[in-house]
């Protein structure tokens, strides 16, 4: 036997293979004809077998050998994928997982499963499916080959000080070397009518598909309203097989190989790209990435200090170098952040499996749909999300969905729907778990909450808050609240996990039509763009993405000195917090205070501050346990001059604002 | 040695203590929980954090909280001056490691305390809240208080309610 450390290496390697294996099996359940997926499953098994034997997992290797044999039969056309085969294979998968974990399951199982696999594949020989696999889209998330971007800026763009070249540079920075730009000159007027200062040209830019839509749109963030912008994703003609070198000849003879007529260079580039997607993966211990992130944080801080000193000295040469370092530091920051970003798809296999198992155990038929699994999140966020999502999906199926009979009775399609969707929204990621089941019973929840002492008979709590009660610890236990469909079993785990990620959770539910759990999570826990503000003599940071507007404080409000007030903004009343008063700071306020409008969860609050200092790179440091109960601050950061500044928690401020509004409404009534 | 009963854990730690001053009183802290002594850096106050929070400091890129124990000991709070130091303490509180600064009005020396001079804290007539001191002792012919930092942080500082109200 090998030592524990080598075995650990094998386990880590096998983890990715196992994920691919399970994913492949689940895809085969829906598209049993997809030979490419069969080949993928076969390869994963083959590699697990090979490395398993090498690392001394002999029982595992011999079992996988038989497992592999079953798929060899499918691959060579001697057998077809049947639902039974997938089911047996999934059970076999579990056995492998158990063996990998170091467990010691009953050896009889090996033989039993081997026999079952055999039976499932030798039952009847069927002709190999010769047709080209159709639904390959399911095998891998539709891969975006490239982005085709066309944009035209307003004609007076340069006159008002804009610089299209800078935009193109920025696009190049986003997209790397492979960005190509073509000038669109079709709107050029005859030379006699040409205004020398106007911008007539448009631009057509091709960017690599690896970059995210948001990154491209960000370049035009301040102009999108006034310009024409067309961004279309060009999808790959073929879904890239996990290992293209081997796939075509081994598995899918009918799969479109790169046409020979294609220009040589392009073919090579394509092959390269596909190869890099499959091969150039580096598994790095997570704490090393954390370490790099810390160092980069330090660098960004040191850089800010350097910039502050250089600005004082006003030395041209020094300023030049500082600018270079600034650019490098920011680049390094972005690449390091990218290192930490993990697509949600990395944990989706688990949920597909879960839904498969749930369908088996509950006898409910439903489609499990995943949208936006390419959405990337900080790896810590992704890791901590797994458990809560498992909980919520299980709840949606267990308690949200009705049985096929009940659905038929209610006039709904018998097949239910559970959808997991993820998308970016500003500095947040929104994840929704949607079911089209029976919905939540508000009255029952109210009753239960009163029983549990979470609210009183006469409390006037809005519906949205009542629904959230199911997330309270000890709200319900499984057997007691059948009427309520038992939601809330362990749901406090969900709440806890989401809160520990600085996220929030909302529930909407329509009786008879289903329930939606909406999670909002910060994109990253490491570095944000901050707006630095001054209150009394201290500086504080606000996440810039939450800042909607900065205004001079209106005369009328300047006189007040209570901590709270309201301001009318675009015909809407926005609650206002005077930070000086909230922080109990005495002394004379600034002569020209400003009001910063910040927003979260679709609501806004105005913050009265003494001054706006500017934007900065805010490296978020967690507050120590001594201060972590102060909800108004989400963390601290180190400024260019080495001082510490606190980061204001926008979500909390908005909640405070809402409380003010409620109270004012109460007073008015 | 009967009078030193109950100090078995403390006595070996008295070989090396840092002697410092707070509210005019002399105090001694075993150096096994002391990481370093800093001159007063820029201190960022934390609004709404209660009287025991002196603020936050940046030590080589790490943000640390600084506690002010004087309100706890019912001592007058003297303005920070050239003598003010921050003792950086590393200890375990509620089974989690905690690094925290503590304001000292002056730091005198690293010293050794004679275990023979240990005395229990009088139960009445002292300003020290229950459980905040290990014992009293004598050093350089003066009384010196030996604070129990773990107790202080576990039962007093970490419990401080820190809610912000907008009223």
Interface residues (C-beta under 8 A of the other chain):
Chain A: X297 X298 X301 X538 X563 X564 X577 X582 X583 X584 X585 X621 X623 X624 X625 X626 X627 X629 X630 X631 X632 X633 X636 X637 X638 X642 X643 X644 X645 X646 X656 X659 X660
Chain B: X42 X44 X45 X46 X47 X48 X49 X53 X55 X56 X57 X58 X61 X62 X63 X64 X65 X67 X93 X94 X96 X98 X99 X100 X153 X157 X158 X161 X162 X163 X164 X166 X167
